[in-house]
């Protein structure tokens, strides 16, 4: 199974206002293992970047001035994605921008979700952790994924982090959820305890075996239950 974990950065929040993609980052998973293959590209959007967006990702218009426009990188991007399942956090946002870019090049270009399955990790996280914060940073804390390099958003770094979060989130329980609803009824990260991981070189646990007296008392208790009921079920089990 081939999956591509994907993230984008943009000039702003709304496609309807002419905002465009300025960075794409993808990492490849095959059979739930990181292969080391990735796709990363900065893109000249041919327009100014909103101040709010600049504060989030720190990518300036000056930096993008000599980068290729989307039409020059579209084929390489589509070749990397292929027909893989896309893993995206808040998928509608990224897909809307990417589909708008592709449609601007070719009006007959199908939307990405028509050629690829899409797994939205934000939807998955909300189902697993209702009422709690499920941003990528919150999920990193919950699943103990290191995001210390994430001072600003970046498409490739966020895709790498999301891949780790996705694998942790779908690989079994790693956090013990206690009191997930605060007293006010609103979700909170408070009350979430991480399971303490034991060191690999920990001493072997002692095995304490029942004494002969304890075994005899156990058998006597089973006999009493058996005689006082329709029969102890466990006495009829095949060993």
C-alpha positions, -999 to +999 in steps of 0.1 A: +000+000+000+015+033-011+006+065+007+017+101+003+016+124+033+011+159+020+011+194+032+010+229+015+017+265+024-003+293+007-004+330+002-036+332+023-067+314+034-092+317+006-089+304-030-119+326-039-097+356-031-071+345-056-047+330-030-023+304-043+001+276-033+037+286-025+051+253-011+043+216-014+058+189+008+052+152+005+067+121+021+061+085+009+049+056+030+048+020+016+031-006+038+032+019+067+069+025+065+087+057+055+107+050+024+129+081+025+115+093-008+100+128-007+088+156-029+094+193-020+090+224-040+087+261-034+065+279-060+064+315-072+027+325-068+030+356-089+011+376-062+017+391-028+015+371+004-009+381+031+007+393+063-012+368+084+000+339+062+036+353+064+035+352+101+025+315+100+051+302+075+077+329+072+080+325+034+085+359+018+077+371-017+114+380-021+124+344-014+099+330-039+108+355-067+132+331-085+112+299-078+093+282-106+056+289-112+031+261-107+028+252-143+065+243-144+063+218-114+028+204-119+039+173-139+066+164-114+042+168-085+015+146-102+041+120-111+052+117-074+016+115-061+005+090-088-025+070-075-013+068-039-037+074-010-032+110+002-028+115+040-036+152+048-044+171+080-076+191+072-077+178+036-103+201+022-080+231+026-050+216+007-071+199-019-091+231-027-058+250-034-041+222-053-072+215-074-076+252-082-039+253-094-044+222-115-077+235-130-060+267-139-036+248-161-061+224-176-099+227-171-103+190-178-078+180-151-097+158-126-096+167-090-070+149-069-096+131-049-110+115-081-077+098-088-065+093-053-081+081-021-079+107+006-074+101+044-080+132+065-062+129+098-081+158+113-114+139+108-097+108+122-084+126+152-118+142+160-133+107+159-107+093+182-105+123+206-139+141+205-140+174+224-102+178+225-078+199+205-067+181+174-043+205+157-010+190+145+008+204+175-018+190+199-015+156+183+023+158+186+020+163+224-006+135+227+014+110+207+048+121+219+060+131+184+090+155+185+080+187+168+107+209+184+120+220+150+085+235+141+090+271+150+072+281+118+050+260+095+068+244+066+052+220+041+079+193+041+086+194+078+049+193+086+044+164+062+072+145+080+057+153+114+022+143+102+036+110+089+049+102+124+016+113+140-005+092+115+016+061+122+013+066+160-024+074+158-032+042+137-007+019+153-024+012+186-030+030+219-002+053+230-021+076+254-045+069+282-075+092+279-088+103+313-114+130+320-114+141+284-143+165+291-135+195+313-160+206+340-174+232+316-182+206+290-156+219+265-128+198+252-094+202+268-059+186+266-059+186+304-065+152+320-046+133+292-020+111+308+006+094+286+014+058+294+048+056+310+071+036+288+093+011+307+131+011+297+141-017+274+168-029+299+144-031+328+149-062+352+128-092+344+096-094+364+095-119+393+072-148+388+054-157+421+039-192+419+010-204+440+018-226+470+004-261+473-020-248+500-032-221+478-038-245+449-057-268+472-078-239+485-085-229+449-096-264+439-119-266+469-135-233+461-141-244+425-157-276+438-180-256+461-191-234+432-196-264+410-218-282+435-239-251+443-247-242+407-254-258+374-217-266+371-187-244+369-182-236+333-144-235+335-144-272+346-159-282+313-133-263+292-109-283+271-073-277+280 
